[in-house]
Amino acid sequence: MSPRPDCKRRPPEFRIIIRSNIIRLGSIYHLLISRSTMELWMYSSKSLERQEGFARLWRGTNASLALAVPTVGIYLPCYDVFRNWVEEFTDRNYPNLTPYAPLVAGSVARSLACIACSPIELARTRMQAFKEVRTGRKLPGISITLLGVLSPLRSKNKVLNWKEYRVLWTGVGAQLARDVPFSAICWSTLEPIRRRLLRLVVDEESNAVTILGSNFSAGFVAGTLAAAVTCPLDVAKTRRQIEKDPEKALNTTTRQTIVKVWRSEGLKGLFTGLGPRVARAGPSVGIVVSFYEVVKYVLHQRQEDL
């Protein structure tokens, strides 16, 4: 988001306020990731390291990277396009609906990204969830993991029907049920915070640092809130994607999975992994959005200089 040239120069006190608010955000983040959660994470990591080796802690990293590039490449540009279009349309016809443009644009853009990248998400989830012990052999990557998903069906039929390839999109409904509300909450929170911060810090001497700080702070808060609210849907998505029976995976709905977890494990089961999820989502959204906006700002400045 590029600065407006007509903005009045802000006094140094505004920057001090922004800096102190960022420090407060760090304190809130520390409270969210409580000592007990960190101790549980450290215990789990040490246990996993003892059982499967130190490298297992980074299991699925290649799939995460392979997932991040196309997801961001589809998600953020589509969000910008849809948001601008919805805002222009509502400004002309329904001004009262303009504040909801980020919610609609984020939901649609995230849906496109989820559907396009769902097989890679499935591979990443399985690579991180299943224990693989192969002494002296390289652990299976994305392609081998996806072939393993298809193998139970291939043993029954030599030639797979195109409908049976739907198993590669196992859990896409749960993923959409998680990510669409996540994006709606995230962008509805992020945009007002970001615009308010930018009005405070952007002036004639604004640079990439002020753009990065404002967007990171807004993304951090929005990502943390959205991750906490949608944690039960993340649990349902993971449970569906680690189901080894293809027929059961295809015939089980997200609602059935949530009800099953609720009955067997209660509220605690629905919020399993809340600490790590919040710890990941807050900084992740902040980093992605801030660097994306910085790149846009730099390109805009270069275009103006030409």
C-alpha positions in Angstrom: 0.0 0.0 0.0 1.7 3.2 -1.2 1.5 6.4 0.9 -0.7 9.3 0.0 1.3 12.3 -1.1 -1.1 14.7 0.6 -0.6 13.2 4.1 0.6 15.8 6.6 3.9 15.2 8.3 3.3 13.5 11.7 5.3 14.5 14.8 7.8 12.1 16.4 5.4 11.3 19.1 3.3 9.2 16.7 6.3 7.0 15.9 6.9 6.6 19.6 3.3 5.5 20.1 3.6 3.0 17.3 6.8 1.6 18.6 5.3 1.2 22.1 2.3 -0.5 20.7 4.5 -3.0 18.8 6.2 -3.8 22.1 2.8 -4.4 23.7 2.0 -6.8 20.9 5.1 -8.8 21.8 3.9 -9.0 25.4 0.5 -10.2 24.3 2.1 -12.8 22.1 4.2 -14.0 25.1 1.0 -14.4 27.1 -0.7 -16.4 24.4 2.2 -18.8 24.2 2.2 -19.6 27.8 4.9 -21.5 29.7 2.9 -24.7 29.9 2.3 -24.7 26.1 6.0 -24.1 25.5 7.0 -26.8 27.9 4.5 -29.2 26.2 6.0 -28.3 22.8 9.6 -28.8 24.0 8.6 -32.2 25.6 7.0 -33.3 22.3 10.0 -32.2 20.3 12.4 -34.0 22.5 10.2 -37.1 22.4 10.0 -37.0 18.7 13.7 -36.5 18.4 14.4 -39.5 20.6 12.0 -41.7 18.7 12.6 -40.7 15.0 15.8 -38.6 14.9 16.6 -34.9 14.9 15.8 -34.5 11.2 12.2 -35.5 11.9 11.6 -32.1 13.5 11.8 -30.6 9.9 9.7 -33.3 8.3 7.5 -31.9 5.6 9.5 -28.7 5.1 9.9 -29.3 1.4 6.1 -29.7 1.1 5.5 -26.6 3.2 7.8 -24.6 0.9 6.1 -26.1 -2.2 2.8 -25.2 -0.8 3.7 -21.7 0.3 4.8 -20.4 -3.1 1.7 -21.2 -5.2 -0.6 -20.4 -2.3 0.8 -16.9 -1.8 1.1 -16.4 -5.5 -2.6 -17.1 -6.0 -4.0 -15.7 -2.7 -2.6 -12.2 -2.2 -2.8 -11.0 -5.9 -6.4 -12.3 -6.2 -7.3 -10.7 -2.8 -6.0 -7.3 -4.1 -7.9 -7.6 -7.4 -11.2 -8.8 -5.7 -11.0 -6.2 -2.9 -10.4 -3.3 -5.4 -13.3 -4.5 -7.6 -15.7 -5.0 -4.7 -14.8 -1.6 -3.2 -15.4 0.1 -6.5 -18.7 -1.6 -7.0 -20.0 -1.0 -3.5 -18.8 2.6 -3.5 -20.9 3.3 -6.6 -24.0 1.2 -5.7 -24.0 0.2 -2.0 -21.7 2.5 0.1 -22.8 0.9 3.3 -21.4 -2.5 2.2 -17.9 -1.2 1.4 -16.4 -2.1 4.8 -17.2 -5.7 4.1 -15.1 -5.8 0.9 -12.0 -7.3 2.6 -14.2 -10.1 4.1 -15.6 -11.1 0.7 -12.4 -10.7 -1.2 -10.4 -12.7 1.3 -12.9 -15.5 1.4 -13.0 -15.9 -2.4 -9.2 -15.6 -2.9 -8.6 -18.1 -0.2 -11.1 -20.6 -1.7 -9.2 -20.5 -5.0 -5.9 -21.0 -3.4 -7.1 -23.9 -1.2 -8.7 -25.8 -4.0 -5.6 -25.4 -6.3 -3.1 -26.4 -3.7 -5.1 -29.0 -1.7 -3.0 -32.1 -2.9 0.2 -30.5 -1.7 -1.5 -29.7 1.7 -2.6 -33.3 1.9 1.0 -34.5 1.3 2.4 -32.1 3.9 -0.1 -33.1 6.6 0.6 -36.8 6.0 4.4 -36.3 5.9 4.3 -34.6 9.3 1.7 -36.9 10.9 2.8 -40.4 10.0 5.9 -42.1 11.6 8.3 -43.3 9.0 11.4 -45.3 10.1 13.6 -46.2 7.2 17.2 -46.8 8.3 19.6 -45.7 5.7 16.9 -44.7 3.3 15.5 -41.3 2.3 12.1 -40.6 3.7 9.3 -40.3 1.0 8.7 -36.9 -0.5 5.6 -35.2 -1.9 5.2 -37.4 -5.0 5.7 -40.7 -3.1 3.4 -39.6 -0.4 0.6 -38.8 -2.9 1.2 -42.1 -4.7 0.8 -43.8 -1.3 -2.6 -42.1 -1.0 -3.6 -43.6 -4.3 -2.1 -47.1 -3.8 -5.1 -48.6 -1.8 -7.4 -47.8 -4.8 -4.8 -48.9 -7.3 -4.7 -52.4 -5.7 -8.4 -52.8 -6.4 -8.5 -51.5 -9.9 -5.5 -51.5 -12.3 -6.8 -48.4 -14.0 -8.1 -45.6 -11.7 -11.3 -43.9 -12.6 -10.9 -40.1 -12.8 -13.4 -39.8 -9.9 -11.1 -41.8 -7.7 -8.5 -39.1 -8.0 -10.8 -37.1 -5.7 -8.9 -38.8 -2.8 -6.0 -36.4 -3.5 -8.5 -33.6 -2.4 -9.3 -35.4 0.8 -10.1 -32.9 3.5 -10.5 -30.0 1.0 -14.0 -29.3 2.5 -12.5 -29.2 6.0 -9.7 -27.0 4.7 -12.2 -24.6 3.1 -14.3 -24.7 6.3 -11.1 -23.7 8.2 -9.4 -21.3 5.8 -12.4 -19.3 4.5 -13.5 -18.2 7.9 -9.8 -17.6 8.8 -9.4 -15.3 5.9 -12.7 -13.5 6.5 -11.8 -12.8 10.1 -8.1 -12.1 9.3 -8.8 -9.5 6.5 -11.7 -7.9 8.3 -9.4 -7.3 11.3 -6.3 -6.5 9.4 -7.5 -3.8 7.0 -8.9 -1.4 9.6 -5.8 -1.8 11.8 -3.4 -1.4 8.9 -5.1 1.7 7.5 -5.2 3.3 10.9 -1.5 2.6 11.5 -0.6 3.8 8.1 -2.4 7.1 8.7 -0.3 7.6 11.8 3.1 6.8 10.4 3.0 7.6 6.7 4.3 11.0 5.8 6.5 12.7 3.3 9.5 10.7 4.6 7.8 7.3 4.7 9.9 4.4 3.6 9.8 0.6 3.3 10.5 0.3 7.0 7.3 2.1 8.1 5.2 0.2 5.6 6.7 -3.1 6.8 6.1 -2.2 10.5 2.5 -1.2 10.1 1.6 -4.2 8.0 3.4 -6.7 10.2 1.7 -5.3 13.3 -1.8 -5.5 11.7 -1.1 -9.0 10.3 0.2 -10.2 13.6 -2.9 -9.2 15.5 -5.3 -10.4 12.7 -3.5 -13.8 12.2 -3.4 -14.5 15.9 -7.2 -13.8 16.4 -8.2 -15.8 13.3 -6.1 -18.8 14.2 -7.5 -19.0 17.7 -11.1 -18.8 16.5 -10.7 -21.4 13.7 -8.6 -24.0 15.7 -11.5 -26.6 15.9 -11.8 -26.5 12.1 -8.0 -27.0 11.8 -8.3 -30.1 14.1 -11.1 -31.5 11.8 -9.0 -30.9 8.7 -6.0 -32.7 10.1 -8.0 -35.7 11.3 -9.6 -36.1 7.9 -6.3 -35.8 6.0 -4.5 -38.4 8.1 -7.3 -41.0 7.7 -5.6 -44.0 6.0 -8.8 -45.6 4.7 -9.7 -43.8 1.3 -13.3 -44.8 1.4 -13.8 -43.6 4.9 -11.9 -40.4 4.1 -14.2 -39.6 1.2 -17.4 -40.4 3.0 -16.7 -38.5 6.3 -17.8 -34.9 6.5 -16.2 -32.1 8.5 -19.3 -31.9 10.8 -19.1 -35.6 11.6 -15.4 -35.3 12.4 -16.0 -32.3 14.8 -18.9 -34.2 16.5 -16.7 -37.3 16.9 -13.8 -35.3 18.5 -16.3 -33.4 20.7 -17.8 -36.7 22.0 -14.5 -38.5 22.6 -12.3 -35.7 23.7 -14.5 -32.8 24.6 -13.7 -29.1 24.2 -10.0 -29.7 24.9 -9.8 -32.0 21.9 -11.3 -29.4 19.6 -8.6 -26.9 20.6 -5.7 -29.4 20.5 -2.6 -27.6 19.2 -4.0 -24.1 19.9 -0.7 -22.8 21.2 1.5 -23.9 18.3 -1.2 -22.8 15.7 -1.4 -19.3 17.2 2.4 -19.2 17.5 2.7 -19.9 13.8 -0.2 -18.0 12.4 0.4 -14.6 14.0 4.0 -14.1 12.8 3.3 -15.9 9.5 0.5 -13.6 8.4 2.5 -10.6 9.6 5.6 -11.6 7.6 3.7 -12.5 4.4 1.5 -9.4 4.3 4.3 -7.0 5.3 6.8 -8.2 2.7 4.1 -8.4 0.0 3.2 -4.8 0.7 6.8 -3.7 0.8 7.4 -5.2 -2.6 4.4 -3.4 -3.9 5.6 -0.1 -2.3 9.1 -0.5 -3.9 7.7 -1.3 -7.3 5.3 1.7 -7.1 8.2 4.0 -6.1 10.3 2.8 -9.0 7.5 3.3 -11.4 7.0 6.9 -10.2 10.8 7.5 -10.7 10.7 6.4 -14.3 
